[in-house]
Structures are given as C-alpha cells and as structure tokens.
Amino acid sequence: MGSEPLVANSPRTDAARFVIDSSEPAYLQLHRTGELAARVEAALAELADCCACPRNCHVDRLHNKALVCKTGRHAIVSSAFPHFGEEDCLRGWNGSGTIFFGFCNLRCVFCQNWDISQQKAGKECTAEEIADLALALQAQGCHNINFVTPEHVAPQVIETIAAAVPRGLRLPIVYNTSAYDSVASLRLLDGLVDIYMPDFKFWSRESARHLVKAKDYPERAREAILEMHRQVGPLRFGRDGLAKRGVLVRHLVMPGQQDEAAAIFDWLAREVSPDTYVNIMGQYRPEFQVGSVAKDGHRLYDEINRRPYAAEIDAAYEAARHAGLWRFDERRPRNAAARPSRGNQGHCA
C-alpha cells in the first residue's frame, strides 16, 4: 500500500476532501462521556422482546429464546482472524481483523458461507470473550475490527465494544452487513461504528422474496443505508490509504440482474450521494441451494445457476458510471501490499 490515499487516482480533482488526518475511533468519545454504558443497557433491552433486525421475532433472547436467527443471549462466533481478502483500504498490509458471527437473518439461496450462516458452526461467546478476540487481532497489527454478519447480533456488538474499550481497543470498527438491518439498532450504533460496509443485493421485492426469503429486503436496505450515511457520510481515508470513516457499499453482480444493479446505483447516486464508494463484485458462483434438484425433478434457482458473464459485469460498471457514481472500484491495478498467510483462526475459549 503506497503513501497516497486510495482515491488519489480518481478522475475528479477534489479527492483531497476524502482524506482525513484524525484517526481516533468514534466510540472513544462515547466512552469518555459515559454514554457507552447507556447504549449497552438500551441494546440489551432490545433483546428482551427482540426487534434487533427487521424479522421482528418478539422473543425474549435474554432468556435464550430464538427464532429466525437461531441466536439467543450470546452471539455465536465461527472464526476470528486477520483477513487479506477484503477491500484494499480495509486489509492494508496487516489484514482486516474479522470476527465472523454464526447464523444470519437472511436465507440467501446462493450463500457462499452457508455452512456458517445456515447451520451452527462455532460457539457462543460472551461480550468479554469477543472483546478478547478483538484485542488479540489488534495486537496482531490488524487495521480495524470487522464484524461480519452482525445484523442479528447488533446488541451483542455494542456490548462487545463497551467491554473492549476500557481494556485498550483503539481500532476503527467496521460493520460488515447484508443491510437487512433495523434502523433502531443502527441508531444505537451511532458513534460506535466508524465504517459501515453494507451489501445492496436486490432492488425488487420479487427478487428478494425469491432469492433471500425477505420480500421487504429492498425497503429495509434503503432505510439502513440512508441511516448509515447520516451517521458517517461518504468513505474517507487516512494518508496511508486506509479507510477511516464512512460508508462502503458492496454489490454482487448476479446472472441476469443488470436492471437491479442499475436501479441500485441510480438510487445511491440520487438519494444517498454521488460520492458513494461502491465495490462492484464479480465473484458470484452457484452455491448452496442453486442447481439442486427438487422432488419433481426440476433444478431449483436454475436462472442463477452459472457465473455472471463478462458482459454482465461490464454492464454493472457502465450502470454505475451512467448513474453518476465515481468513487467505485474501477478494477485498475492498485499498489500491491504483501499478503501473509491467514494464520490461525481464533475462537473464544
């Protein structure tokens, strides 16, 4: 990673406004004022009659009741390690300190991590135990703490941050989400999260109903991304090229979904900001239930039972440009950073 910010190669001349010198994580201010403890109390109250995510299950997770997310009082952690496969501005040269939560509030038929999102893999961890993992990742030199699939455990994320800060946590917090988030939960995270990294998967309710089993996903994703942007604004970088604060949107290019991508990019440019940083991802592959054979012999979800064509990926980039977005991954070569091996995956004891 070079000394210039990631946006330095932008065709715009005002890239300097996306560079910030302050590197203090947002949560330190809440810790100093004592507000962090109040956030924990409010977050745990949310679990008592759970509406922590848009599924609104109304079960008492404080007493280990669970429905859609199959998660009770404590979050399940499947792994924790320095991740070198994230975006350049997150992984840097020492990796992004990822903590993968088990289970999910969506049912994506194409999930590439279905072994941890749809079945139990890992173990329940208290907030103190997850704080141990975060502090260990910090000690290894990771550039941030990256909570992956946190939508259903947002209260436990808040509890973890509160447990880790008095013990010396000083890294930016990344909230790495499908965007099927409750706005109420996101408001409790205001001032705790530095970088929001939501997916925006589908624009139409029918696609969402069919492929992620949540027909309200598009509405909830729009509400969530607007709230995220209200809190932290467009993505900004330190002079070392690392992301420090803001929203980074991911969009996975799906077979035959060009119209969905175009609608998403148009909305981001018009309703969020033309400065929205978008990672257009072309690595979709058929996984999980895609292509499986039903009892009547037909293949399930056969319309997405292939990788996207190069023309479909190119169309997504062109749609982003046409919408007026400019801060998205143009697939140009970056300054190469050394990528050491993943190392041991960590689990709470």
N, C-alpha and C positions, 0 to 999 in steps of 0.2 A: 504494500500500500504506500503510495507516494505521499508527499507532504501537502499536496493540493487537495481541496475538497472534491468529492465525487462529482459535484455539479460543475466543476471547472470547465469541462468540455462542452457545456451547454451552448447552443447557438445564441441564447439570449446574452445580453451584456451585463445584466444585473444580478449575476449569480452570487455576488458577494453578500447580498441581503439574506441568503440562506446559510451563511456561516455565522456561528455564534462562538464567543470566547468562554462564556461561563459553562462549567462542566458539573456544577453541583446538581445532583438529582433533586427532583421536585419534592420528594417526601421528607427531606430534611427540615424544610420549613414547617410542615405539619407536626413533625416530631418536636421541634423546639417550642411550638405554641401549645403542645399538649392535645391537639386536635386528633392525632393519630389514634389515641386510645378511644375517643368518642366514635371514630369510624369503625373500629373493631366491634364496639357494642352494637352499633346500628347494623353492621353486616351480619352478626350472629342472630340478631332479631329477625333478619330476613329469612334465615334458615328455619325458624320455628314454624312458619306457615309458608312454605317455600314458593317464592316467585322470583328466585335468583336469576332465572332465564325466562324466555318467552313461553316455555311449556306451561308455566303457572300450575304446577302439580298440587300445591297447597297441602303438602305433607310435612310432618314435623321431623326434619332432618337432624335436629339437635338430639333426637332420641332414635336416630338410625333408621328412620323410615325413608324409603326411596321409591321412586317410580321410574321415569324415563331415563334419567342419567345413572341409575343404579348406584348412586353415591350417597352415603349418609352423612354422619357428623364430620368425618375426616376425609380429605382428598386422597385419592389413590395416585401414587407416583409410579410410573412404569420405568423411567430412567432419568438420569441427570448426567450431562457430560458436555465438554466443550464441542460445539457443533461448527464444522467448517463447510457446511453445505448451505448456509443461509446467505442472504444478500451480502455483497462486498462490504457495505457500510455497517453491517452488524457483526460479521465474522472477523473482520480485520485480519490481524496476524496471529492472535491467540485464541480465536474462536468466540462464538456467542455461547453464553452459559445457559444451555437449555435445560429446563425441567419439564418433562413430558407428563401430563396428567392422563390417567386412565379414564376410559369411557368418554362419552360425548352426548350432547343433547340433539344431534342430528343423526340421521340414518342414511348417509350417502351410500348409494348402491355401488359406487365406484371407488370407495375409500381405499387408499393405498396403505393406510395404517389400521385396517380393520381389526387386526389381531389385538390391538390395544384399545381401539375406540369402541368395539362392539362386544368384546369379551374381557374378562378380568385378567390383567397382566400387570404385575407389580403388587404393591401392598399399601395399606392405609398408613398414612403418616400424619402425625400431629403437626401443628404450625411450627413448633420448636424443631422438629426433625427436618421439615422442609427448609427452615432457616439454616440448619446445619449444612444442607446441600448447597444453598445459595452462597454461604460464606466459604465453603470449600471451593466452589467454582471461582469466586473472587480471588481466593488465594492462589489458584492456578493461573491467574492472569487474564481471565475472560473479560471481555469489554463491556458486558451487560448481563443482566439476568433475564432470561427469555422464557416466560411462562407459556407453554404450548397447550392448546385446547383448554382454556381456563373458564369458558363461558358458564359452566355449571358449578364451578368452584370459586367464583369471584369472591364470596365472603372469606373463604379459606386463604385466598391470595392476600387479601387485606390483612388477615390475621398473621400470615407469614411475614409480610413486610414489617409489621409492627414488632414482631419478635426478633427480626434480624437487625433492624436499625440500631437499637441500643448496644448490640454486640459488634457493630462496626461496618455494617453494609453501607457501601458508598457508590455502587454501580447504578447506572440507569436501568429502569425497569421496562421491559418490552412485553406487551400484552398481545400475544400471537393467537388470533381468534378467527373463527368462521364468520363472524359478525352476526351470529344469531344470539345477540346479547340483549339483556334487559337494560333499558335506559336508566332505570332506578339503580341497578347495580353499577353501571358506568359512572353515575353521579357520585356514588360512594368512592369510586376510584379516582375522582378528580383531585389532582395534586399528588397522587401516588404513582401514576404511570407517566413515564416520560415519552415512550414511543408506542403508539398503537399500530398494530400490523394486522388489519382485518382482510380476510378474503371478501370478494364480492362475486359470488358464484353464478347466480341466475337473476335475470330481470323479471321473467314471467312467473306468475303463480303456478301455472300448469307444469312448467319445467321443475319448479321447486317441489311441488307435490309429488311428481313422478320420480324424481331422482334423489331428493334429500328427505322426503317424507315430512315436509313442513311447508304447506302452501303459503303461509304468511312470511316465509323467509325474505322475499324481496322488500316488503314493507319494513320488517324489523331491521334488516341490514341497512336500509337507507336512514332510518331513525338513529341507529347506532353510530354510523359513520359521521353523520352530522354532529352528534354529541361528542364524538372523539375529536373532531376537528375544532369544535367550540373550545374544548379544553386545551389542546396543544398546538393547533394550527398546522401549517404545512411543514414537511420534513426539513429539518435544519441540521447542519453538520459542524463538527469541530474542524479546526485547521488541519487535523490529521486525516480527514476524510471519513471519520466515524460518525454515524448518526447519533445525535444527542437528544433531539426532541421533535415531535411531530407525528404525522400520520403517513404510513406507507401502505398503500393498498395493493393487494395481490389479486390477479385474475388468471385462473387456469383456463387456457383455451381448450374447449371441448369440441368433439366432432359435430359438425352441423349447427353450431351455436353462434354463428357470426352475428346474427341480428341481436342476440342477447348481449354480446360484447359491445356492439356499437351503442346500444341503449344505455349500458352501464357507463361507458366513457363519456357519452354526451351528458348524462346526469351529473357525473363527477365534475366535469368542466363548468357546467351551468350553475349547479346548486351547491357544490362544495367549494371548489376553487380550481381555476386552470393551472394553478401551481401544484396540484395534487401529484404526488410521486406514485407511479403505478409500475409494479413489476408484472409484465405480461409473460406468463409461464407457458412453455410449450411441451412440458414433460408428461402430459397425461398419457396413461396407458390403461387398458382394461384390467380391472382388478375386482376382487370381492364377488359380487353377485352378477357382474356383467358377463353375459355369454353363457351363464348357467342354464341348464335345461329344465323346463317346467314339466309337470306331470303330463301335460297334453303333448309334450314333445317339442314345443317351440322354444327358441332361445330368448332368455329374458334380457331386456335392455339392449337388443341387438343393434339399435341405431347408434350406440356409442361403443360398439364392440370393435374398435380399431383405434389406432393412434391418429391424432389430427394430421391432416395433410399440410405440407409446407405452405400451400396457398392459403389455408385457413389461418395459419399463424401470421403470415404476411398481412392478411386481411385485418386481423386484430390490431396490428401495429398501425396500419393505414387508418383504421377507425379512430384510434387514439389521436393521431395527428389531425384528422378531419374534425374531431371534436374540439380541438384547440389545446389539448394537453401537450405539455412539452417536457415535463420532468418525469419521464418514464424510461425504462431500460431500453436503449436503442440497440442492444446486442453488440455494441462496439467493444473491442478489447479493453480491459482495464489493466492498471498496473498490477502485475501478478504478486500475490502475497504467498509466502511459504505456507504450506498446508501440512502440518504434522499429523500423525495418525490420531484417530479418535481417542485412543486411550481407554481406560476402564470406565464402564458405565457405573454410576453411583446409585445406590438405593439407601433409603433410610433404614436404620437398623431395627 
